[in-house]
Amino acid sequence: MEHHSFPQFPESYWIESTNNLPSYPTLNQDIEADITIVGGGISGITTAYLLVKEGYKVVLLDAGKLLNGTTGHTTAKITAQHDLIYDEFVTNLGQEKASLYYQASNDALQFIKQTVTHNQIQCGFSEQDAYVYTDSIDYLKKLEDEMAAYKLLGIPSSYSDHIPLQVPAKAAIIMHNQAQFHPLHYLTALVREYIEAGGEIYENTTAIDVEKGSLPKVITSDGHHITCKYVASCTHFPFYDGLGFYFARMHADRSYVLGVKVADDYPGGMYISAEDPKRSIRHAETADQQKLILIGGQSHKTGQGICTISHYEELQQFTERHFNLQEIAYRWSTQDLVTGDKIPYIGRITASSPNIFVATGYRKWGMTNSTAAALLIRDLIMEKENPYEKLFEPSRSTSFTTIKKLIVDNADVAKHLIAGKLERINKRPEDLALDEGSVVQIKGRRAGGYKDKNGELYLVDTTCTHMGCEVEWNNGDRTWDCPCHGSRFSISGDVIEGPAEKPLSRLEAN
């Protein structure tokens, strides 16, 4: 079998194929606004776009560059089919809440479709059927139960004993009239509209805290502040917790994507396997009219599990088994947060903070959940009725099932917190090969070491600056990942993803 090599470094197709993204200044003074939105992904940009259209003075902040976070690493399925979920929701939450969840996702899909049409956005938007398929006899009953939930909730759907792909499948359930697009081309158009309507954007501006009050102040790491009437945290992990204890109510999952070119014709459709390991499949049209197939999966808790390059290798082997693979053009990974009851937290960050909003916990279904979040936050700020307010309310009461799940998650955090402190380390910095990272020992203490291809050594303190867990090396992406709450750091210790706000300390070898 022909060997297909990976790209040396992870790179998202969406980011690589988006040219001439404008840059925006860093905030260097104190300012005022009606609304401050923190986070430059699809949640923040859509919320900002909606609110500036309503006549508010809106400021959008991003700690790095717009669109380089979770949104830039998605598979970009715009669908209400969020894996096998509706039978579970009907059972655990009741038919009404299950129906509301579907309606919120479908409303989001229709909003994106209408926005693309109205603004004539060239973003590869196309309607596709969405499939959950299985090749396991053990999952046939689960698919049948999910199909029954679709019928109960009035979801346009059908059941099939095969799928159009050359991937083994004993059955599939199909949600019709779903969609896909190029998320960054879509959002670039929204950003342009936002700026033309008078919105402001500040990049490389890290928000670290909020001073509560009738006119809350967003504080940046440079010591500047924005005084406003409303704050919306649309960062992947809430940049401000506000005693909502979000770090204890969610866990972070990572997953992986290959962008591949194959000799086969692609029949259309978006696919996800019912069983583990998950396999997500869709295509994208490239600028030269070629089809790039996106193969995703291999989900695991961040900072935990097998050597991360192995996840890419598993996806490669799957692709070689079922497609005529020609080239692995891209590889990247992403992570998202999962709440105890699998429903996002969208709304007032706590009951006692009516002018501070949060949107998080999308469970890797961010295209519809983020858009539903933007629509809900807009309505809450404008004091308009929204049918989904109670469903997504962050301060909602939790069921016994959810509480059990949170106890398990937090026991897992405690286990990793303790295990990292007790780990015996024998490797020393001088033992590292070129382009190798590992936990090493320096002067009897645990440290993180990476030696690049030129022999330059990077050493960091491995104690996560969030709550003191010990980070682990991610060799697939060359990052330091926290197994407790999902923070991620670069080889030099800089924060890539929160909840950590401060970098890992740099260390010296001597």
C-alpha positions in Angstrom: 0.0 0.0 0.0 1.3 3.5 -0.9 2.5 5.5 2.1 0.8 8.9 2.4 2.7 11.3 4.6 1.1 13.9 6.9 1.7 17.6 6.5 4.6 18.4 9.0 2.5 20.9 10.9 -1.2 21.0 11.7 -3.0 23.5 9.5 -6.7 24.1 9.0 -8.0 24.2 5.4 -10.4 26.9 6.4 -7.7 29.2 7.6 -5.2 28.4 4.8 -7.8 29.0 2.1 -8.9 32.4 3.6 -6.8 35.2 2.1 -6.4 38.8 3.1 -8.1 38.7 6.4 -7.8 42.3 7.6 -5.9 43.0 10.8 -7.3 45.2 13.6 -5.5 47.3 16.3 -4.8 46.4 19.9 -6.8 48.3 22.4 -4.4 50.9 23.9 -6.7 53.2 25.8 -9.9 53.2 28.0 -13.1 53.4 25.9 -16.9 53.2 26.3 -19.5 51.2 24.4 -23.0 50.0 24.7 -22.0 46.3 24.4 -18.6 44.6 24.7 -18.3 41.2 23.1 -15.3 39.0 24.0 -14.3 36.3 21.5 -13.8 36.6 17.7 -15.3 33.3 16.5 -18.7 32.6 15.1 -20.5 33.2 18.4 -18.9 36.6 18.9 -19.0 37.8 15.3 -22.6 36.8 14.8 -23.7 38.4 18.1 -21.8 41.6 17.2 -23.2 41.7 13.7 -26.8 41.3 15.0 -26.4 44.0 17.7 -24.7 46.6 15.6 -27.6 46.2 13.1 -29.9 47.1 15.9 -28.1 50.4 16.4 -25.9 49.6 19.4 -22.3 50.8 19.8 -20.5 47.4 19.8 -16.9 46.6 20.6 -15.5 43.1 19.7 -12.3 41.9 21.4 -10.1 38.9 20.5 -7.1 37.7 22.5 -5.3 36.8 19.3 -6.5 37.1 15.7 -10.2 36.8 14.6 -11.3 33.3 13.4 -8.1 31.4 14.4 -9.7 29.5 17.3 -12.4 26.8 17.4 -14.3 28.2 14.5 -11.3 28.1 12.2 -10.9 24.4 13.1 -14.5 23.1 12.8 -15.9 20.6 10.2 -18.5 23.3 9.6 -21.7 21.2 9.4 -24.7 23.4 9.7 -27.1 20.8 11.1 -29.6 20.0 13.8 -28.4 16.4 13.7 -26.0 16.5 16.6 -25.2 12.8 16.7 -27.6 10.5 18.5 -29.2 12.9 20.9 -33.0 13.3 20.4 -34.1 10.0 21.9 -31.8 10.8 24.9 -33.3 14.3 25.3 -36.9 13.0 25.0 -36.1 10.4 27.7 -34.1 12.7 30.1 -35.6 16.1 29.5 -39.0 15.5 28.0 -40.5 16.0 24.5 -41.0 19.7 24.9 -37.3 20.5 25.6 -36.1 18.0 23.0 -38.4 19.8 20.5 -37.1 23.2 21.5 -33.5 22.1 21.0 -34.3 20.9 17.5 -36.2 24.1 16.7 -33.3 26.3 18.0 -30.9 24.5 15.8 -33.2 24.6 12.8 -33.8 28.4 13.3 -30.0 28.8 13.3 -29.7 26.9 10.1 -32.4 29.0 8.4 -30.8 32.2 9.7 -27.4 31.3 8.2 -29.2 30.3 4.9 -31.1 33.6 4.8 -28.0 35.7 5.7 -26.0 34.0 2.9 -28.7 34.7 0.4 -29.5 38.3 1.5 -25.8 39.3 1.6 -24.9 37.2 -1.5 -22.0 35.6 0.5 -19.8 33.3 -1.6 -19.0 30.7 1.1 -19.8 27.4 -0.6 -23.2 27.1 1.2 -25.0 24.0 0.0 -27.9 22.0 1.3 -26.9 18.4 2.2 -28.6 15.4 3.8 -27.1 14.5 7.2 -26.6 10.8 8.1 -25.9 9.0 11.3 -24.9 5.5 10.2 -23.8 2.3 11.9 -22.1 -0.9 10.9 -22.7 -2.4 14.3 -25.6 -4.7 15.1 -25.5 -3.3 18.7 -26.4 0.1 17.4 -29.4 -0.8 15.2 -31.8 -0.4 18.1 -30.3 3.0 19.0 -30.8 4.2 15.4 -34.4 2.9 15.5 -35.0 4.7 18.8 -33.5 7.9 17.4 -35.7 7.6 14.3 -38.8 7.2 16.5 -37.7 10.5 18.3 -37.4 12.2 14.9 -40.9 11.2 14.0 -42.2 12.2 17.5 -40.6 15.7 17.1 -41.7 16.1 13.4 -38.2 16.2 12.0 -38.0 15.7 8.2 -36.1 12.4 8.0 -35.9 8.9 6.6 -34.4 5.5 7.5 -32.1 3.6 5.1 -30.2 0.2 5.1 -27.3 1.8 3.3 -25.4 5.0 2.6 -24.0 6.3 -0.7 -20.4 6.1 0.5 -18.1 3.1 0.2 -18.1 2.8 3.9 -19.7 -0.3 5.5 -23.1 0.5 7.0 -26.0 -1.7 8.1 -28.4 1.2 8.6 -28.6 5.0 8.7 -31.0 7.7 9.7 -31.1 10.8 7.5 -32.1 14.3 8.5 -33.0 16.1 5.3 -32.2 19.6 4.1 -29.2 20.3 6.4 -26.2 22.3 5.1 -22.5 22.9 5.0 -20.3 26.0 4.1 -16.9 27.6 4.4 -17.2 29.1 7.8 -14.4 31.7 7.5 -15.7 33.0 4.1 -19.1 33.4 5.7 -17.8 35.2 8.8 -15.4 37.4 6.8 -18.5 38.8 5.1 -20.2 39.4 8.5 -17.2 41.2 9.8 -17.2 43.4 6.8 -20.9 44.2 7.3 -20.2 44.8 11.0 -17.4 47.3 10.4 -19.4 49.1 7.7 -22.2 49.5 10.3 -19.9 51.2 12.8 -18.7 48.2 14.8 -15.2 48.3 16.4 -12.7 45.3 16.6 -9.6 45.0 18.7 -7.2 42.1 18.2 -4.4 40.9 20.4 -6.4 42.3 23.3 -6.9 39.8 26.1 -9.9 40.4 28.4 -9.2 39.0 31.9 -11.9 40.2 34.2 -15.2 42.1 34.6 -16.0 44.7 37.2 -19.7 44.0 37.9 -22.2 46.8 38.2 -24.9 48.7 36.3 -22.1 49.8 33.9 -19.7 46.8 33.9 -16.1 47.3 33.0 -14.1 44.7 30.9 -10.5 44.7 32.1 -7.7 43.8 29.6 -4.4 42.2 30.4 -2.7 45.6 29.5 -4.7 47.3 32.2 -7.2 49.1 29.9 -10.9 48.9 30.4 -14.1 49.2 28.4 -17.1 50.7 30.3 -20.4 49.4 28.8 -24.0 48.4 29.6 -23.7 44.8 28.6 -20.9 42.2 28.3 -21.1 38.9 26.3 -18.5 36.3 26.8 -18.3 34.4 23.5 -14.9 32.9 24.1 -14.6 29.1 23.7 -14.2 28.8 27.5 -15.7 31.8 29.4 -13.0 34.3 30.0 -14.9 35.4 33.1 -16.5 32.9 35.5 -18.5 35.3 37.7 -18.9 32.5 40.3 -20.7 30.4 37.7 -18.1 27.6 38.3 -18.1 26.8 34.5 -14.8 25.0 34.8 -16.5 22.4 37.1 -19.6 22.1 34.9 -18.0 21.2 31.6 -15.1 19.0 30.3 -13.0 19.6 27.2 -12.9 17.0 24.3 -10.4 17.0 21.5 -10.9 15.6 18.0 -8.9 15.4 14.8 -9.5 16.1 11.1 -7.7 15.1 7.9 -8.3 17.0 4.7 -7.7 14.5 1.9 -7.9 14.2 -1.9 -9.2 11.0 -3.2 -9.7 9.5 -6.7 -13.3 8.5 -6.0 -16.4 10.5 -6.9 -18.0 12.0 -3.7 -21.8 11.4 -3.7 -22.6 14.3 -1.4 -24.0 14.2 2.1 -22.6 14.7 5.6 -22.0 11.6 7.7 -21.2 10.6 11.3 -20.9 7.1 12.8 -23.1 6.2 15.7 -20.5 4.0 17.3 -17.0 4.9 18.6 -14.4 5.7 17.4 -16.4 8.4 15.7 -16.0 9.0 12.0 -17.3 12.3 10.5 -17.2 12.7 6.8 -18.1 15.7 4.5 -16.6 17.4 1.5 -15.5 20.9 0.6 -15.1 22.5 -2.8 -11.6 24.0 -3.2 -10.8 27.1 -5.2 -9.8 25.0 -8.2 -13.1 23.1 -8.1 -11.6 20.0 -6.6 -13.3 18.1 -3.8 -11.5 18.0 -0.5 -12.8 15.2 1.8 -12.8 16.0 5.5 -12.4 12.9 7.7 -12.8 13.6 11.4 -13.1 11.7 14.6 -10.9 10.2 17.4 -12.5 12.1 20.2 -11.0 12.1 23.7 -10.7 14.2 26.8 -8.0 16.9 26.3 -4.6 16.0 27.7 -5.7 12.4 28.2 -5.3 9.1 26.3 -2.9 7.7 23.7 -0.1 9.5 21.9 -1.9 12.2 19.9 -0.2 11.5 16.5 -1.8 8.1 16.7 -5.2 9.7 16.3 -4.2 11.1 12.9 -2.8 7.7 12.0 -6.1 6.0 12.8 -8.0 8.5 10.5 -5.4 7.8 7.8 -5.9 4.1 8.1 -9.7 4.5 7.9 -9.4 6.7 4.8 -7.1 4.2 3.1 -9.5 1.3 3.8 -12.5 3.0 2.3 -11.3 5.6 -0.2 -8.8 5.7 -3.0 -6.5 8.1 -1.1 -4.2 10.3 -3.2 -3.0 13.0 -0.8 -3.3 14.1 2.8 -3.4 17.8 2.2 -4.3 19.1 5.7 -4.4 17.9 9.2 -5.7 19.7 12.3 -7.3 19.2 15.6 -9.9 21.0 17.6 -11.6 20.9 21.0 -14.9 21.9 22.4 -16.6 21.9 25.8 -19.3 19.5 26.9 -21.9 20.3 29.6 -23.3 17.7 32.0 -26.7 17.5 30.2 -25.2 18.1 26.7 -27.1 21.4 26.2 -25.1 24.6 25.9 -25.0 27.3 28.5 -26.3 30.4 26.8 -27.7 33.4 28.6 -27.0 35.4 31.8 -23.8 34.2 33.3 -25.4 33.9 36.8 -28.9 34.9 38.0 -27.3 37.8 39.9 -25.5 39.3 36.8 -28.4 40.4 34.5 -26.1 42.4 32.2 -23.3 39.8 31.7 -23.9 37.0 29.2 -22.2 33.8 28.3 -22.3 31.3 25.4 -20.3 28.0 25.8 -20.5 24.2 25.8 -21.5 23.5 22.2 -20.3 19.9 22.2 -18.7 20.2 18.8 -21.9 21.4 17.1 -20.9 25.0 17.1 -22.3 26.2 13.8 -25.9 26.0 14.8 -25.4 26.4 18.6 -23.3 29.5 18.2 -25.9 31.1 15.9 -28.7 30.2 18.3 -26.6 31.8 21.0 -26.2 35.0 19.1 -29.9 35.2 18.4 -30.8 34.6 22.0 -28.2 37.1 23.5 -29.5 39.7 21.1 -33.1 39.1 22.3 -32.1 39.1 25.9 -30.3 42.5 25.6 -33.3 43.9 23.7 -35.7 42.4 26.3 -37.5 40.5 23.6 -39.3 37.1 24.1 -37.2 34.1 23.0 -38.6 30.6 23.2 -35.2 29.1 24.0 -34.2 31.2 27.0 -35.1 28.6 29.7 -33.7 25.7 27.7 -30.2 27.2 27.5 -30.2 29.1 30.8 -26.8 28.6 32.4 -28.4 28.7 35.9 -30.9 26.0 35.1 -31.5 23.3 37.6 -29.7 20.0 36.9 -31.1 16.6 37.0 -29.8 13.7 39.0 -28.3 12.2 35.8 -26.5 15.4 35.1 -25.2 15.7 38.7 -23.8 12.1 38.5 -22.0 13.0 35.3 -20.5 16.1 36.8 -19.3 14.1 39.9 -17.6 11.6 37.5 -16.0 14.4 35.5 -14.7 16.2 38.6 -13.4 12.9 40.1 -11.5 12.5 36.9 -10.0 16.0 37.3 -9.0 15.1 40.9 -7.4 11.8 39.7 -5.3 13.7 37.1 -4.4 16.5 39.5 -2.9 13.9 41.9 -1.4 11.6 39.3 0.6 14.4 37.7 2.1 15.4 41.0 3.2 11.8 41.8 4.6 10.9 38.4 8.2 9.7 38.4 10.3 11.5 35.8 13.6 10.1 34.6 14.1 11.9 31.3 16.4 15.0 31.2 16.4 17.9 28.7 19.7 16.6 27.1 17.9 13.3 26.3 15.5 15.0 23.9 15.9 14.3 20.2 15.3 17.0 17.6 11.6 17.9 17.3 10.8 15.9 20.4 8.8 17.1 23.4 8.4 15.4 26.7 8.0 15.8 30.4 11.6 16.1 31.8 13.3 16.6 35.1 15.2 19.8 36.0 16.9 20.1 39.4 14.6 17.4 40.8 11.4 19.1 39.6 8.9 18.3 36.8 9.2 20.4 33.7 8.2 20.4 30.0 10.9 20.3 27.4 10.8 20.6 23.6 13.8 20.6 21.3 13.0 22.1 17.9 14.6 20.9 14.5 17.4 23.4 15.0 18.3 22.1 18.5 16.8 25.1 20.3 15.4 24.0 23.7 12.2 25.3 25.2 11.6 24.6 28.8 8.4 25.4 30.8 6.9 24.8 34.2 4.3 22.1 33.6 1.9 23.3 36.3 -1.2 24.7 34.6 -1.8 28.3 35.6 -5.6 27.7 35.9 -5.9 25.3 38.9 -2.5 23.6 39.2 -2.9 20.4 37.3 0.2 19.1 35.4 0.0 19.5 31.6 1.0 16.7 29.2 2.8 16.9 25.9 0.7 16.7 22.7 3.1 15.4 20.1 0.5 15.6 17.3 0.1 19.4 17.6 3.3 20.2 19.5 1.4 21.8 22.5 1.1 21.3 26.2 -2.4 20.2 27.2 -4.1 20.2 30.6 -6.0 17.0 31.4 -8.2 18.7 34.0 -10.0 21.6 32.3 -8.6 21.6 28.7 -6.2 24.6 28.8 -3.6 24.4 26.1 -0.2 26.1 25.8 2.5 26.6 23.1 6.0 25.2 23.3 7.1 28.5 24.9 4.2 28.4 27.4 1.8 30.9 25.8 -1.9 30.3 26.3 -3.6 28.8 23.2 -6.9 27.9 24.8 -8.4 28.7 28.2 -9.6 28.6 30.9 -6.0 29.4 31.8 -5.3 33.1 31.4 -1.6 33.2 32.3 1.2 31.5 30.4 3.3 28.6 31.8 6.5 29.9 33.4 9.6 29.7 31.2 12.5 27.8 32.8 16.3 27.6 32.3 18.1 24.3 32.0 20.9 25.4 34.4 
